[in-house]
Amino acid sequence: MVRRWMLRLMAGRYGGDQLNVLLMALYIILYIVFLFTRMLVFELLALILIIVSLYRSLSRNLEARRAENSKFLQLARPIARRWNTFRCRTHDREHRYFKCPNCGQQMRVPRGKGRITVHCRSCGAVFEEKS
């Protein structure tokens, strides 16, 4: 019975997306900060975030919510890409990474080979680095 009621409630509504996940995560963080500090500013911000998240989830204006999520993803993708690149590089113990001094292209070379000559595939520049 509860399942049917929930299905009828959500029929034609937007539901969840990546922006809603971020809003809910920020809500949880702000509420935890409020619990430790008892500053009403954090509780107010958390309340605003949960209201916005619920509004977006229950909205019937699907195109507007999709446009909001698309803008959010355009802003978040470069940040996520940089984070993933940083994380992979810090865990990669078999390679060293260099930037071409001429064009800025990122290159990967094996570690422990001593001084090597690196050739940039993009611009053809040649430079020497210690691996």
C-alpha positions in Angstrom: 0.0 0.0 0.0 2.8 2.4 0.9 4.7 1.5 -2.3 1.7 2.3 -4.5 1.2 5.6 -2.7 4.9 6.5 -3.2 4.7 5.5 -6.9 1.6 7.7 -7.4 3.3 10.6 -5.6 6.5 10.4 -7.7 4.7 9.9 -11.1 5.7 12.7 -13.4 8.1 14.2 -11.0 11.8 14.8 -11.4 13.3 12.6 -8.7 17.0 12.6 -7.9 20.2 13.5 -9.8 23.8 14.4 -9.1 22.9 18.0 -7.9 20.4 16.6 -5.4 23.1 14.2 -4.1 25.4 17.1 -3.5 22.7 19.1 -1.8 21.9 16.2 0.5 25.6 15.7 1.3 26.0 19.4 2.1 22.9 19.2 4.2 24.3 16.4 6.3 27.6 18.1 6.7 26.0 21.4 7.8 23.7 19.7 10.2 26.5 17.8 11.8 28.4 21.1 12.1 25.3 22.6 13.7 25.1 19.7 16.2 28.6 20.4 17.4 28.6 24.2 17.3 24.9 25.0 18.0 25.1 28.0 15.7 21.8 28.7 14.2 23.3 29.8 10.9 24.4 26.2 10.1 20.9 24.9 11.0 19.3 27.6 8.7 21.6 26.8 5.8 21.0 23.0 6.3 17.2 23.7 6.3 17.5 25.7 3.1 19.5 23.0 1.4 17.0 20.2 2.3 14.0 22.4 1.2 15.7 23.1 -2.2 16.6 19.4 -2.6 13.0 18.3 -1.9 11.6 21.0 -4.2 13.9 19.8 -7.0 12.9 16.1 -6.4 9.2 16.8 -6.3 9.2 19.2 -9.2 7.1 18.5 -12.3 9.2 21.0 -14.4 11.5 18.4 -15.8 13.3 20.6 -18.3 14.3 23.2 -15.8 15.6 20.6 -13.4 17.6 18.9 -16.2 19.0 22.3 -17.2 20.1 23.0 -13.6 21.8 19.6 -13.4 23.5 20.1 -16.7 25.0 23.4 -15.6 26.1 21.8 -12.3 27.8 19.0 -14.2 29.6 21.4 -16.5 31.0 23.1 -13.4 31.8 19.8 -11.6 33.4 17.8 -14.4 36.7 19.7 -14.6 37.0 19.6 -10.8 36.3 15.8 -10.7 38.7 15.2 -13.6 41.5 17.1 -11.8 40.8 15.2 -8.6 40.8 11.8 -10.4 44.1 12.7 -12.2 45.7 13.8 -9.0 44.6 10.6 -7.2 45.8 8.4 -10.0 49.2 10.1 -10.1 49.7 9.9 -6.4 49.0 6.1 -6.4 51.1 5.4 -9.5 54.5 4.4 -8.1 55.8 3.0 -11.4 55.8 6.3 -13.5 56.8 9.9 -13.3 54.8 12.7 -14.9 56.2 15.7 -16.7 54.8 18.7 -18.5 56.3 19.7 -21.8 58.0 23.1 -21.3 56.9 24.1 -24.8 53.2 23.1 -25.1 52.3 22.0 -21.6 51.3 18.4 -22.7 51.4 15.9 -19.8 53.7 12.9 -20.3 54.3 9.7 -18.4 57.7 8.0 -18.2 58.8 4.9 -16.2 60.5 5.6 -12.9 64.1 4.6 -12.1 65.7 4.9 -15.6 68.0 7.7 -14.6 68.3 10.8 -16.8 66.3 10.3 -20.0 65.5 12.3 -23.1 61.8 12.9 -23.4 60.2 13.6 -26.7 56.8 15.4 -26.7 54.4 13.8 -29.1 52.3 17.0 -29.5 54.9 19.6 -30.4 58.1 17.5 -31.0 60.1 19.3 -28.3 63.0 17.3 -26.8 64.1 17.8 -23.2 66.0 15.9 -20.6 64.6 14.9 -17.2 65.5 12.5 -14.3 63.0 9.7 -14.0 
